[in-house]
Amino acid sequence: MQPPGLVIFDCDGVLVDTETLANRRLSAWLSEAGYAISYEECRRTFCGRSMKSVQEEVEATGVLLGDFVDRWYRELPGLFEEGLEAVPHVEAAVFALRDAGIPWCVASSANVEKMHLTLGRTGLLVHFEHALFSASMVERGKPFPDLFLHAARTLGFSPHECVVVEDAVPGVQAARAAGMHVFGYHGDPLSDRDGLAAAGAVLFDDMRDLPSLIGLASRHEADGAAG
């Protein structure tokens, strides 16, 4: 493919490996509230969703969660105190975009404060703080296209110029609904590989492959050519 005008990254599961810690906590909280759900079921059901939409879905069954969203974000710093890591080799992809002069941004279901927390603790914030877009900025979150369209419009790109990198089915659905090319990262063994493919993503499992997938030379290829 021709190189894109803009690359839009999801955050959780694409830039930072938060899914294990977050979904273990989420399954515990929901189960304690009376909505019995396992860690694995949380991964399948709520991965890529905003906490607001999670609360709405759970409360539609009659289980009330009160100040769930506020409590979730209040306790995130403690949850991510230890064990939070960047997705392997994601900086290699960022460096390839930088070298090619292609802009990038983040569009996440999480709020901006959470992105600052997770990206900051993994050392990635310096690469992304210039353009962080949250589902809180639009009326409808993923799987609706609003967030990706908002990010593209704000940065001056049309949908067909954009590539989205996602790890969750709702995110892939949102990107496709926005009319954007989408690549589904499934480096996590618990990723819904089949669901990502069915939703229309081009699959890959190593961030070092992303540059070549979107029409750029990878750092490895560039170094080899230089030598």
GROMACS elastic network, one bead per residue, 0.5 to 0.9 nm:
[ bonds ]
;  ai    aj funct       b0    kb
    1     4     6  0.84333   500
    1   213     6  0.75443   500
    1   214     6  0.60591   500
    1   215     6  0.53024   500
    2   214     6  0.69204   500
    2   215     6  0.53644   500
    2   216     6  0.83812   500
    3     6     6  0.88417   500
    3   102     6  0.83333   500
    3   161     6  0.87766   500
    3   211     6  0.89503   500
    3   214     6  0.55670   500
    3   216     6  0.63830   500
    4     7     6  0.68385   500
    4   102     6  0.74616   500
    4   160     6  0.85242   500
    4   161     6  0.54346   500
    4   162     6  0.57217   500
    4   163     6  0.62569   500
    4   214     6  0.69455   500
    4   215     6  0.79463   500
    5   102     6  0.62385   500
    5   103     6  0.71238   500
    5   104     6  0.88083   500
    5   157     6  0.71152   500
    5   158     6  0.88326   500
    5   160     6  0.88574   500
    5   161     6  0.50458   500
    5   162     6  0.59035   500
    5   163     6  0.80106   500
    6   102     6  0.62165   500
    6   103     6  0.53022   500
    6   104     6  0.55192   500
    6   105     6  0.78588   500
    6   152     6  0.77601   500
    6   155     6  0.85533   500
    6   157     6  0.71619   500
    6   161     6  0.64754   500
    6   163     6  0.63422   500
    6   164     6  0.85656   500
    7    97     6  0.84215   500
    7   102     6  0.75307   500
    7   103     6  0.65502   500
    7   105     6  0.65691   500
    7   106     6  0.85744   500
    7   161     6  0.88249   500
    7   162     6  0.58297   500
    7   164     6  0.58681   500
    7   165     6  0.75056   500
    8   103     6  0.88457   500
    8   104     6  0.56963   500
    8   105     6  0.50682   500
    8   106     6  0.55424   500
    8   107     6  0.64315   500
    8   148     6  0.77569   500
    8   151     6  0.80937   500
    8   152     6  0.83732   500
    8   162     6  0.71248   500
    8   163     6  0.60840   500
    8   165     6  0.62366   500
    8   166     6  0.87638   500
    9    14     6  0.70065   500
    9    15     6  0.75449   500
    9   104     6  0.74229   500
    9   105     6  0.61502   500
    9   107     6  0.61205   500
    9   108     6  0.79226   500
    9   163     6  0.85268   500
    9   164     6  0.58864   500
    9   166     6  0.66596   500
   10    13     6  0.76446   500
   10    14     6  0.58387   500
   10    15     6  0.71371   500
   10    48     6  0.86524   500
   10   105     6  0.86956   500
   10   106     6  0.56526   500
   10   107     6  0.53045   500
   10   108     6  0.51873   500
   10   109     6  0.81933   500
   10   164     6  0.76288   500
   10   165     6  0.61266   500
   10   166     6  0.54398   500
   10   167     6  0.76272   500
   10   171     6  0.78608   500
   11    14     6  0.53471   500
   11    15     6  0.50152   500
   11    16     6  0.62765   500
   11    17     6  0.88514   500
   11   106     6  0.64077   500
   11   107     6  0.70498   500
   11   108     6  0.56279   500
   11   109     6  0.83322   500
   11   110     6  0.81165   500
   11   115     6  0.73293   500
   11   118     6  0.88300   500
   11   119     6  0.83759   500
   11   166     6  0.83218   500
   12    15     6  0.61097   500
   12    16     6  0.52970   500
   12    17     6  0.62609   500
   12    18     6  0.56925   500
   12    19     6  0.66583   500
   12    47     6  0.89686   500
   12    48     6  0.76428   500
   12   108     6  0.75693   500
   12   109     6  0.87162   500
   12   110     6  0.82098   500
   12   115     6  0.85873   500
   12   118     6  0.85304   500
   12   167     6  0.82770   500
   13    16     6  0.55086   500
   13    18     6  0.61906   500
   13    19     6  0.60984   500
   13    47     6  0.89984   500
   13    48     6  0.86101   500
   13    86     6  0.89112   500
   13    87     6  0.71153   500
   13   166     6  0.80080   500
   13   167     6  0.61067   500
   13   168     6  0.82309   500
   13   185     6  0.83301   500
   13   186     6  0.88197   500
   13   187     6  0.88310   500
   13   188     6  0.78829   500
   14    17     6  0.72217   500
   14    86     6  0.85567   500
   14    87     6  0.63417   500
   14    90     6  0.79941   500
   14   165     6  0.72618   500
   14   166     6  0.63896   500
   14   167     6  0.61627   500
   14   185     6  0.68913   500
   14   186     6  0.88908   500
   14   187     6  0.89464   500
   14   207     6  0.89156   500
   15    85     6  0.89754   500
   15    86     6  0.59050   500
   15    87     6  0.52645   500
   15    88     6  0.85058   500
   15    90     6  0.64085   500
   15    91     6  0.88279   500
   15   119     6  0.78275   500
   15   124     6  0.80402   500
   16    19     6  0.85126   500
   16    84     6  0.74027   500
   16    85     6  0.59830   500
   16    87     6  0.51089   500
   16    88     6  0.88258   500
   16    90     6  0.89078   500
   16   118     6  0.68416   500
   16   119     6  0.69018   500
   16   122     6  0.72544   500
   16   124     6  0.85414   500
   17    20     6  0.73943   500
   17    21     6  0.84823   500
   17    84     6  0.63985   500
   17    85     6  0.55848   500
   17    86     6  0.57986   500
   17    87     6  0.55482   500
   17    88     6  0.89159   500
   17   188     6  0.87175   500
   18    21     6  0.57074   500
   18    22     6  0.59255   500
   18    23     6  0.83643   500
   18    80     6  0.80632   500
   18    83     6  0.89362   500
   18    84     6  0.64681   500
   18    85     6  0.77190   500
   18    86     6  0.87688   500
   18   118     6  0.80105   500
   19    22     6  0.51961   500
   19    23     6  0.57750   500
   19    24     6  0.82862   500
   19    43     6  0.76220   500
   19    47     6  0.76284   500
   20    23     6  0.55107   500
   20    24     6  0.61466   500
   20    25     6  0.86754   500
   20    39     6  0.84123   500
   20    43     6  0.84046   500
   21    24     6  0.54406   500
   21    25     6  0.64126   500
   21    26     6  0.86875   500
   21    79     6  0.72222   500
   21    80     6  0.75952   500
   21    83     6  0.81981   500
   21    84     6  0.81631   500
   22    25     6  0.52746   500
   22    26     6  0.60491   500
   22    27     6  0.86607   500
   22    76     6  0.86335   500
   22    79     6  0.77087   500
   22    80     6  0.85989   500
   23    27     6  0.59207   500
   23    28     6  0.83797   500
   23    38     6  0.89315   500
   23    39     6  0.58438   500
   23    40     6  0.81505   500
   23    42     6  0.59968   500
   23    43     6  0.63494   500
   23    46     6  0.84662   500
   23    47     6  0.81653   500
   24    27     6  0.53692   500
   24    28     6  0.63297   500
   24    29     6  0.87732   500
   24    38     6  0.81818   500
   24    39     6  0.53272   500
   24    40     6  0.86664   500
   24    42     6  0.81325   500
   25    28     6  0.51829   500
   25    29     6  0.62008   500
   25    30     6  0.86475   500
   25    39     6  0.83524   500
   25    79     6  0.81901   500
   26    29     6  0.51870   500
   26    30     6  0.60815   500
   26    31     6  0.83948   500
   26    37     6  0.89942   500
   26    39     6  0.77653   500
   26    42     6  0.73200   500
   26    72     6  0.87459   500
   27    30     6  0.53037   500
   27    31     6  0.59497   500
   27    32     6  0.84662   500
   27    35     6  0.87392   500
   27    36     6  0.76987   500
   27    37     6  0.56612   500
   27    38     6  0.56046   500
   27    39     6  0.53180   500
   27    40     6  0.86490   500
   27    41     6  0.82028   500
   27    42     6  0.61695   500
   28    31     6  0.52315   500
   28    32     6  0.60957   500
   28    33     6  0.86502   500
   28    36     6  0.85323   500
   28    37     6  0.79855   500
   28    38     6  0.79355   500
   28    39     6  0.80133   500
   29    32     6  0.51626   500
   29    33     6  0.62863   500
   29    34     6  0.88810   500
   29    35     6  0.86793   500
   30    33     6  0.50609   500
   30    34     6  0.64714   500
   30    35     6  0.51731   500
   30    36     6  0.64959   500
   30    37     6  0.69387   500
   30    58     6  0.84022   500
   30    65     6  0.81652   500
   31    34     6  0.51771   500
   31    37     6  0.58502   500
   31    38     6  0.80113   500
   32    35     6  0.72049   500
   32    36     6  0.75680   500
   33    36     6  0.80961   500
   33    63     6  0.71299   500
   33    64     6  0.76538   500
   33    65     6  0.68850   500
   34    63     6  0.64715   500
   34    64     6  0.87279   500
   35    58     6  0.72462   500
   35    61     6  0.85848   500
   35    63     6  0.65522   500
   37    40     6  0.82274   500
   37    41     6  0.60798   500
   37    42     6  0.66332   500
   38    41     6  0.50956   500
   38    42     6  0.62087   500
   38    43     6  0.86937   500
   39    42     6  0.50889   500
   39    43     6  0.63530   500
   39    44     6  0.88405   500
   40    43     6  0.51053   500
   40    44     6  0.64009   500
   40    45     6  0.86398   500
   40   190     6  0.81191   500
   41    44     6  0.50975   500
   41    45     6  0.58968   500
   41    46     6  0.81368   500
   42    45     6  0.51204   500
   42    46     6  0.54040   500
   42    47     6  0.69812   500
   43    46     6  0.58416   500
   43    47     6  0.51558   500
   43    48     6  0.89254   500
   43   190     6  0.76972   500
   43   191     6  0.80852   500
   43   192     6  0.87819   500
   44    47     6  0.62379   500
   44   168     6  0.89384   500
   44   190     6  0.85884   500
   44   191     6  0.82128   500
   44   192     6  0.71717   500
   45    48     6  0.89424   500
   45    49     6  0.86372   500
   46    49     6  0.53923   500
   46    50     6  0.81760   500
   46    51     6  0.87301   500
   46    53     6  0.88605   500
   46    54     6  0.67252   500
   46   170     6  0.89952   500
   47    50     6  0.87314   500
   47   167     6  0.85464   500
   47   168     6  0.59805   500
   47   169     6  0.79378   500
   47   170     6  0.79824   500
   48   108     6  0.81155   500
   48   109     6  0.66099   500
   48   110     6  0.88425   500
   48   142     6  0.75141   500
   48   143     6  0.87406   500
   48   166     6  0.86945   500
   48   167     6  0.76769   500
   48   168     6  0.52499   500
   48   169     6  0.73416   500
   48   170     6  0.61468   500
   48   171     6  0.63183   500
   49    52     6  0.82669   500
   49    53     6  0.65442   500
   49    54     6  0.67964   500
   49   109     6  0.59839   500
   49   110     6  0.83012   500
   49   141     6  0.76523   500
   49   142     6  0.65504   500
   49   143     6  0.81026   500
   49   168     6  0.85978   500
   49   170     6  0.70869   500
   49   171     6  0.82737   500
   50    53     6  0.53266   500
   50    54     6  0.63893   500
   50    55     6  0.88019   500
   50   108     6  0.85146   500
   50   110     6  0.61122   500
   50   111     6  0.86156   500
   50   135     6  0.73209   500
   50   136     6  0.88195   500
   50   141     6  0.70058   500
   50   142     6  0.78304   500
   51    55     6  0.61586   500
   51    56     6  0.85825   500
   51    68     6  0.82326   500
   51    69     6  0.59379   500
   51    72     6  0.81127   500
   51   109     6  0.80251   500
   51   110     6  0.77212   500
   52    55     6  0.52159   500
   52    56     6  0.62624   500
   52    57     6  0.87584   500
   52    68     6  0.86475   500
   52    69     6  0.64010   500
   53    57     6  0.61662   500
   53    58     6  0.85947   500
   53   141     6  0.81184   500
   54    57     6  0.52605   500
   54    58     6  0.62109   500
   54    59     6  0.85415   500
   55    58     6  0.52014   500
   55    59     6  0.59411   500
   55    60     6  0.84415   500
   55    64     6  0.83086   500
   55    65     6  0.68103   500
   55    66     6  0.89611   500
   55    68     6  0.72086   500
   55    69     6  0.75057   500
   56    59     6  0.52372   500
   56    60     6  0.61225   500
   57    60     6  0.52240   500
   57    61     6  0.71748   500
   58    61     6  0.55921   500
   58    62     6  0.72765   500
   58    63     6  0.61678   500
   58    64     6  0.75987   500
   58    65     6  0.80347   500
   59    62     6  0.50630   500
   59    64     6  0.52157   500
   59    65     6  0.69256   500
   60    63     6  0.73165   500
   60    64     6  0.86188   500
   61    64     6  0.86186   500
   65    68     6  0.53881   500
   65    69     6  0.86364   500
   66    69     6  0.83530   500
   67    70     6  0.55240   500
   67    71     6  0.60191   500
   67    72     6  0.85194   500
   68    71     6  0.51398   500
   68    72     6  0.59715   500
   68    73     6  0.87586   500
   69    72     6  0.50682   500
   69    73     6  0.64600   500
   69    74     6  0.86449   500
   70    73     6  0.54185   500
   70    74     6  0.61366   500
   70    75     6  0.87526   500
   71    74     6  0.50020   500
   71    75     6  0.62338   500
   71    76     6  0.86603   500
   72    75     6  0.54870   500
   72    76     6  0.62844   500
   73    76     6  0.51975   500
   73    77     6  0.79953   500
   73   111     6  0.87635   500
   73   113     6  0.85036   500
   73   114     6  0.72891   500
   74    77     6  0.72738   500
   74    78     6  0.86733   500
   75    78     6  0.56370   500
   75    79     6  0.64391   500
   75    80     6  0.89554   500
   76    80     6  0.61106   500
   76    81     6  0.83997   500
   76   114     6  0.76155   500
   76   117     6  0.84341   500
   77    80     6  0.53717   500
   77    81     6  0.59910   500
   77   114     6  0.86012   500
   77   117     6  0.72026   500
   77   118     6  0.87624   500
   78    81     6  0.50663   500
   78    82     6  0.82423   500
   79    82     6  0.74732   500
   80    83     6  0.67945   500
   80    84     6  0.58810   500
   80   117     6  0.83957   500
   80   118     6  0.74636   500
   80   121     6  0.82893   500
   81    84     6  0.73981   500
   81   121     6  0.83929   500
   82    85     6  0.89047   500
   84   118     6  0.75972   500
   84   121     6  0.73476   500
   84   122     6  0.68461   500
   85    88     6  0.83523   500
   85   118     6  0.86649   500
   85   121     6  0.79998   500
   85   122     6  0.55945   500
   86    89     6  0.81793   500
   86    90     6  0.73489   500
   86    91     6  0.88373   500
   86   118     6  0.88274   500
   86   119     6  0.79990   500
   86   121     6  0.88915   500
   86   122     6  0.54776   500
   86   123     6  0.79240   500
   86   124     6  0.75108   500
   87    90     6  0.58340   500
   87    91     6  0.87522   500
   87   187     6  0.86174   500
   87   207     6  0.81847   500
   88    91     6  0.80890   500
   88   187     6  0.88432   500
   88   206     6  0.77836   500
   88   207     6  0.70294   500
   88   208     6  0.87817   500
   89    92     6  0.52989   500
   89    93     6  0.70520   500
   89   206     6  0.75264   500
   89   207     6  0.55293   500
   89   208     6  0.60661   500
   90    93     6  0.52993   500
   90    94     6  0.65090   500
   90    95     6  0.88114   500
   90   206     6  0.86597   500
   90   207     6  0.54451   500
   90   208     6  0.72745   500
   91    95     6  0.60320   500
   91    96     6  0.85305   500
   91   124     6  0.79685   500
   91   127     6  0.85452   500
   91   207     6  0.84331   500
   91   208     6  0.88344   500
   92    95     6  0.51677   500
   92    96     6  0.62951   500
   92    97     6  0.88118   500
   92   207     6  0.73114   500
   92   208     6  0.61363   500
   92   211     6  0.87134   500
   92   218     6  0.81066   500
   92   219     6  0.69295   500
   93    96     6  0.51673   500
   93    97     6  0.64370   500
   93    98     6  0.87337   500
   93   207     6  0.61987   500
   93   208     6  0.60543   500
   93   209     6  0.79946   500
   93   210     6  0.63286   500
   93   211     6  0.60412   500
   93   218     6  0.77127   500
   93   219     6  0.81913   500
   94    97     6  0.51489   500
   94    98     6  0.61889   500
   94    99     6  0.86266   500
   94   104     6  0.81955   500
   94   127     6  0.76978   500
   94   211     6  0.88144   500
   95    99     6  0.60535   500
   95   100     6  0.85403   500
   95   219     6  0.79466   500
   96    99     6  0.51134   500
   96   100     6  0.61942   500
   96   101     6  0.85987   500
   96   102     6  0.86739   500
   96   211     6  0.64113   500
   96   216     6  0.75047   500
   96   217     6  0.75123   500
   96   218     6  0.63947   500
   96   219     6  0.62839   500
   97   100     6  0.51058   500
   97   101     6  0.60767   500
   97   102     6  0.51138   500
   97   103     6  0.69270   500
   97   104     6  0.76337   500
   97   211     6  0.74436   500
   97   216     6  0.81005   500
   98   101     6  0.50782   500
   98   102     6  0.61119   500
   98   103     6  0.72440   500
   98   104     6  0.87195   500
   99   102     6  0.78197   500
  100   103     6  0.89548   500
  100   216     6  0.75598   500
  100   217     6  0.89008   500
  104   128     6  0.78894   500
  104   131     6  0.77431   500
  105   128     6  0.63104   500
  105   129     6  0.84751   500
  105   130     6  0.76422   500
  105   131     6  0.50157   500
  105   132     6  0.61967   500
  105   133     6  0.76755   500
  105   151     6  0.78916   500
  106   128     6  0.68755   500
  106   129     6  0.87149   500
  106   131     6  0.63744   500
  106   133     6  0.58474   500
  106   134     6  0.81713   500
  106   151     6  0.83148   500
  107   110     6  0.86359   500
  107   131     6  0.86166   500
  107   132     6  0.63207   500
  107   134     6  0.57416   500
  107   135     6  0.75565   500
  107   147     6  0.67157   500
  107   148     6  0.65718   500
  107   151     6  0.69530   500
  108   111     6  0.74299   500
  108   112     6  0.84832   500
  108   115     6  0.81764   500
  108   132     6  0.79947   500
  108   133     6  0.63484   500
  108   134     6  0.50893   500
  108   135     6  0.62587   500
  108   141     6  0.89273   500
  108   142     6  0.87844   500
  108   147     6  0.80570   500
  108   171     6  0.88526   500
  109   133     6  0.86675   500
  109   134     6  0.57444   500
  109   136     6  0.76107   500
  109   141     6  0.66140   500
  109   142     6  0.70739   500
  109   147     6  0.85685   500
  109   171     6  0.89285   500
  110   113     6  0.81852   500
  110   114     6  0.62388   500
  110   115     6  0.67884   500
  110   133     6  0.89760   500
  110   134     6  0.59942   500
  110   135     6  0.66853   500
  110   136     6  0.78538   500
  111   114     6  0.54796   500
  111   115     6  0.65673   500
  111   116     6  0.89212   500
  111   133     6  0.82462   500
  111   134     6  0.53214   500
  111   135     6  0.69365   500
  111   136     6  0.63103   500
  111   137     6  0.88183   500
  112   115     6  0.50312   500
  112   116     6  0.62099   500
  112   117     6  0.86133   500
  112   132     6  0.67572   500
  112   133     6  0.71780   500
  112   134     6  0.60351   500
  112   136     6  0.84827   500
  113   116     6  0.51150   500
  113   117     6  0.62584   500
  113   118     6  0.88320   500
  114   118     6  0.61695   500
  114   119     6  0.83220   500
  115   118     6  0.52869   500
  115   119     6  0.56844   500
  115   120     6  0.77876   500
  115   125     6  0.82301   500
  115   129     6  0.88611   500
  115   132     6  0.78265   500
  115   134     6  0.88110   500
  116   119     6  0.54241   500
  116   120     6  0.55019   500
  116   121     6  0.82921   500
  116   125     6  0.66496   500
  116   129     6  0.76201   500
  116   132     6  0.89458   500
  117   120     6  0.51735   500
  117   121     6  0.61270   500
  117   122     6  0.87188   500
  117   125     6  0.86534   500
  118   121     6  0.52725   500
  118   122     6  0.63408   500
  118   123     6  0.86637   500
  118   124     6  0.84026   500
  118   125     6  0.81994   500
  119   122     6  0.52979   500
  119   123     6  0.61337   500
  119   126     6  0.83095   500
  119   128     6  0.80671   500
  119   129     6  0.86529   500
  120   123     6  0.52072   500
  120   124     6  0.60409   500
  120   126     6  0.78687   500
  121   124     6  0.77300   500
  121   125     6  0.81881   500
  122   125     6  0.77125   500
  123   126     6  0.70712   500
  123   127     6  0.86870   500
  124   127     6  0.56411   500
  124   128     6  0.68689   500
  124   129     6  0.86835   500
  125   128     6  0.51868   500
  125   129     6  0.54137   500
  125   130     6  0.88511   500
  126   129     6  0.59575   500
  126   130     6  0.81818   500
  127   130     6  0.76011   500
  128   131     6  0.59862   500
  128   132     6  0.67734   500
  129   132     6  0.60856   500
  131   151     6  0.85539   500
  131   155     6  0.87418   500
  132   151     6  0.85931   500
  133   136     6  0.83977   500
  133   137     6  0.71801   500
  133   147     6  0.74243   500
  133   148     6  0.85636   500
  133   150     6  0.82211   500
  133   151     6  0.63781   500
  134   137     6  0.56075   500
  134   138     6  0.77718   500
  134   141     6  0.86913   500
  134   147     6  0.71610   500
  135   138     6  0.55838   500
  135   139     6  0.77470   500
  135   140     6  0.71304   500
  135   141     6  0.51217   500
  135   142     6  0.76830   500
  135   146     6  0.83142   500
  135   147     6  0.59059   500
  136   139     6  0.74592   500
  136   140     6  0.84241   500
  136   141     6  0.77810   500
  136   147     6  0.88619   500
  137   140     6  0.88931   500
  137   147     6  0.75352   500
  137   150     6  0.83978   500
  138   141     6  0.68892   500
  138   146     6  0.63011   500
  138   147     6  0.60956   500
  138   150     6  0.75508   500
  139   146     6  0.73481   500
  139   147     6  0.85909   500
  140   143     6  0.83097   500
  140   144     6  0.61584   500
  140   145     6  0.79814   500
  140   146     6  0.61610   500
  140   147     6  0.75555   500
  141   144     6  0.57078   500
  141   145     6  0.74886   500
  141   146     6  0.66621   500
  141   147     6  0.63690   500
  141   174     6  0.84204   500
  142   145     6  0.65148   500
  142   146     6  0.76700   500
  142   147     6  0.72918   500
  142   148     6  0.88628   500
  142   170     6  0.55101   500
  142   171     6  0.56552   500
  142   172     6  0.86325   500
  142   173     6  0.75807   500
  142   174     6  0.54353   500
  142   175     6  0.86480   500
  143   146     6  0.87732   500
  143   169     6  0.79666   500
  143   171     6  0.57100   500
  143   172     6  0.75186   500
  143   173     6  0.53467   500
  143   175     6  0.80450   500
  143   177     6  0.81828   500
  144   147     6  0.76233   500
  144   148     6  0.88168   500
  144   170     6  0.80215   500
  144   171     6  0.83736   500
  144   173     6  0.73410   500
  144   175     6  0.82284   500
  144   177     6  0.69443   500
  144   178     6  0.80765   500
  145   148     6  0.57030   500
  145   149     6  0.61443   500
  145   150     6  0.85759   500
  145   171     6  0.86615   500
  145   173     6  0.79075   500
  145   175     6  0.61142   500
  145   176     6  0.77889   500
  145   177     6  0.54941   500
  145   179     6  0.85865   500
  146   149     6  0.52196   500
  146   150     6  0.59923   500
  146   151     6  0.86746   500
  146   174     6  0.78015   500
  146   178     6  0.75940   500
  147   150     6  0.50496   500
  147   151     6  0.62516   500
  147   152     6  0.86888   500
  147   174     6  0.81948   500
  148   151     6  0.51408   500
  148   152     6  0.61918   500
  148   153     6  0.85026   500
  148   159     6  0.83829   500
  148   164     6  0.83343   500
  148   174     6  0.74021   500
  148   175     6  0.66311   500
  148   178     6  0.67851   500
  148   180     6  0.86713   500
  149   152     6  0.51696   500
  149   153     6  0.59533   500
  149   154     6  0.84235   500
  149   158     6  0.82745   500
  149   159     6  0.68860   500
  149   175     6  0.86483   500
  149   178     6  0.62542   500
  150   153     6  0.51840   500
  150   154     6  0.59981   500
  150   155     6  0.85947   500
  151   154     6  0.52301   500
  151   155     6  0.62887   500
  151   156     6  0.86061   500
  151   157     6  0.86164   500
  152   155     6  0.52795   500
  152   156     6  0.60549   500
  152   158     6  0.63501   500
  152   159     6  0.66512   500
  152   161     6  0.88081   500
  152   162     6  0.73498   500
  153   156     6  0.50351   500
  153   157     6  0.57057   500
  153   158     6  0.67696   500
  153   159     6  0.83202   500
  154   157     6  0.77815   500
  157   160     6  0.82590   500
  157   161     6  0.63150   500
  157   162     6  0.71901   500
  158   161     6  0.55600   500
  158   162     6  0.70838   500
  159   162     6  0.54070   500
  159   163     6  0.84327   500
  159   178     6  0.64675   500
  159   179     6  0.56577   500
  159   180     6  0.53341   500
  159   181     6  0.85336   500
  160   163     6  0.80919   500
  160   178     6  0.87477   500
  160   179     6  0.61843   500
  160   180     6  0.54128   500
  160   181     6  0.72899   500
  161   180     6  0.73913   500
  161   181     6  0.83967   500
  162   179     6  0.86787   500
  162   180     6  0.56185   500
  162   181     6  0.65102   500
  162   182     6  0.85969   500
  163   175     6  0.84832   500
  163   180     6  0.59327   500
  163   182     6  0.56184   500
  163   183     6  0.75616   500
  163   214     6  0.78977   500
  164   171     6  0.87659   500
  164   172     6  0.80692   500
  164   175     6  0.65310   500
  164   180     6  0.68502   500
  164   181     6  0.61747   500
  164   183     6  0.62423   500
  164   184     6  0.85433   500
  165   171     6  0.86947   500
  165   172     6  0.82789   500
  165   175     6  0.89753   500
  165   181     6  0.87816   500
  165   182     6  0.58433   500
  165   184     6  0.60965   500
  165   185     6  0.69519   500
  165   201     6  0.89727   500
  165   210     6  0.89871   500
  166   169     6  0.80004   500
  166   170     6  0.89921   500
  166   171     6  0.59366   500
  166   172     6  0.61789   500
  166   175     6  0.86851   500
  166   182     6  0.71287   500
  166   183     6  0.62494   500
  166   184     6  0.50603   500
  166   185     6  0.60134   500
  166   186     6  0.88499   500
  166   196     6  0.87932   500
  166   201     6  0.84163   500
  167   170     6  0.89870   500
  167   171     6  0.72977   500
  167   172     6  0.77024   500
  167   183     6  0.82793   500
  167   184     6  0.52794   500
  167   186     6  0.61383   500
  167   187     6  0.86820   500
  167   188     6  0.88255   500
  167   191     6  0.70635   500
  167   192     6  0.81642   500
  167   193     6  0.87968   500
  167   196     6  0.75089   500
  168   171     6  0.53980   500
  168   172     6  0.64550   500
  168   173     6  0.88084   500
  168   184     6  0.75550   500
  168   185     6  0.83837   500
  168   186     6  0.88048   500
  168   191     6  0.74939   500
  168   192     6  0.72605   500
  168   195     6  0.83610   500
  168   196     6  0.67704   500
  169   172     6  0.50760   500
  169   173     6  0.61328   500
  169   174     6  0.85625   500
  169   184     6  0.85602   500
  169   192     6  0.74975   500
  169   195     6  0.61348   500
  169   196     6  0.52878   500
  169   197     6  0.87402   500
  169   198     6  0.87577   500
  169   199     6  0.64966   500
  169   201     6  0.88345   500
  170   173     6  0.50357   500
  170   174     6  0.61189   500
  170   175     6  0.86708   500
  170   196     6  0.89197   500
  170   199     6  0.85259   500
  171   175     6  0.61909   500
  171   176     6  0.85918   500
  172   175     6  0.51150   500
  172   176     6  0.61370   500
  172   177     6  0.84791   500
  172   182     6  0.64481   500
  172   183     6  0.79036   500
  172   184     6  0.72365   500
  172   196     6  0.67910   500
  172   199     6  0.62219   500
  172   200     6  0.69273   500
  172   201     6  0.63349   500
  173   176     6  0.51930   500
  173   177     6  0.60484   500
  173   178     6  0.85555   500
  173   196     6  0.87700   500
  173   199     6  0.59290   500
  173   200     6  0.75748   500
  173   201     6  0.87588   500
  174   177     6  0.50679   500
  174   178     6  0.61753   500
  174   179     6  0.88047   500
  174   180     6  0.89193   500
  175   178     6  0.50063   500
  175   179     6  0.64576   500
  175   180     6  0.53943   500
  175   181     6  0.70734   500
  175   182     6  0.63043   500
  176   179     6  0.50954   500
  176   180     6  0.55457   500
  176   181     6  0.68849   500
  176   182     6  0.70026   500
  176   199     6  0.80566   500
  176   200     6  0.71176   500
  176   201     6  0.84082   500
  177   180     6  0.75728   500
  181   200     6  0.89416   500
  181   201     6  0.78860   500
  181   202     6  0.85950   500
  182   200     6  0.74826   500
  182   201     6  0.52451   500
  182   202     6  0.65083   500
  182   203     6  0.89713   500
  183   196     6  0.88085   500
  183   200     6  0.85415   500
  183   203     6  0.58280   500
  183   204     6  0.72005   500
  183   210     6  0.84463   500
  183   213     6  0.86621   500
  184   193     6  0.80819   500
  184   196     6  0.60694   500
  184   197     6  0.75606   500
  184   200     6  0.86514   500
  184   201     6  0.50971   500
  184   202     6  0.56894   500
  184   204     6  0.62555   500
  184   205     6  0.82278   500
  185   188     6  0.81821   500
  185   191     6  0.82579   500
  185   193     6  0.84616   500
  185   196     6  0.85570   500
  185   201     6  0.88044   500
  185   202     6  0.84915   500
  185   203     6  0.60627   500
  185   204     6  0.52245   500
  185   205     6  0.54021   500
  185   206     6  0.75458   500
  185   207     6  0.78958   500
  186   189     6  0.70943   500
  186   190     6  0.80725   500
  186   191     6  0.53297   500
  186   192     6  0.73647   500
  186   193     6  0.61302   500
  186   196     6  0.84487   500
  186   203     6  0.70728   500
  186   204     6  0.63044   500
  186   206     6  0.81887   500
  187   190     6  0.85594   500
  187   191     6  0.73126   500
  187   204     6  0.75686   500
  187   206     6  0.63542   500
  187   207     6  0.85107   500
  188   191     6  0.53604   500
  188   205     6  0.80052   500
  189   192     6  0.85374   500
  189   193     6  0.88669   500
  190   193     6  0.83286   500
  191   194     6  0.87527   500
  191   195     6  0.87485   500
  191   196     6  0.84755   500
  192   195     6  0.51814   500
  192   196     6  0.61024   500
  192   197     6  0.86804   500
  193   196     6  0.52150   500
  193   197     6  0.63463   500
  193   198     6  0.86603   500
  193   203     6  0.77018   500
  194   197     6  0.51892   500
  194   198     6  0.60744   500
  194   199     6  0.85663   500
  195   198     6  0.50282   500
  195   199     6  0.60746   500
  195   200     6  0.87312   500
  196   199     6  0.51969   500
  196   200     6  0.65761   500
  196   201     6  0.56113   500
  196   202     6  0.80970   500
  196   203     6  0.74669   500
  197   200     6  0.52464   500
  197   201     6  0.50726   500
  197   202     6  0.66297   500
  197   203     6  0.66879   500
  198   201     6  0.74020   500
  202   213     6  0.89853   500
  204   207     6  0.77754   500
  204   209     6  0.73094   500
  204   210     6  0.76495   500
  204   213     6  0.87787   500
  205   208     6  0.89185   500
  205   209     6  0.79953   500
  206   209     6  0.56306   500
  206   210     6  0.73719   500
  207   210     6  0.53361   500
  207   211     6  0.81339   500
  208   211     6  0.69084   500
  208   212     6  0.83744   500
  208   218     6  0.68244   500
  208   219     6  0.79482   500
  208   220     6  0.84085   500
  209   212     6  0.57782   500
  209   213     6  0.63188   500
  209   218     6  0.69957   500
  210   213     6  0.50095   500
  210   214     6  0.63589   500
  210   215     6  0.87653   500
  210   216     6  0.84015   500
  210   218     6  0.77642   500
  211   214     6  0.54509   500
  211   215     6  0.64062   500
  211   217     6  0.59542   500
  211   218     6  0.51606   500
  211   219     6  0.82259   500
  212   215     6  0.50655   500
  212   217     6  0.52768   500
  212   218     6  0.56637   500
  212   221     6  0.89934   500
  213   216     6  0.72321   500
  213   217     6  0.89313   500
  214   217     6  0.89965   500
  217   220     6  0.79329   500
  217   221     6  0.58104   500
  217   222     6  0.59994   500
  218   221     6  0.51380   500
  218   222     6  0.60950   500
  218   223     6  0.85155   500
  219   223     6  0.59822   500
  219   224     6  0.84451   500
  220   223     6  0.52010   500
  220   224     6  0.61674   500
  220   225     6  0.86802   500
  221   224     6  0.50290   500
  221   225     6  0.61677   500
  221   226     6  0.85871   500
  222   225     6  0.51296   500
  222   226     6  0.61663   500
  222   227     6  0.86558   500
  223   226     6  0.50617   500
  223   227     6  0.62244   500
  224   227     6  0.51431   500
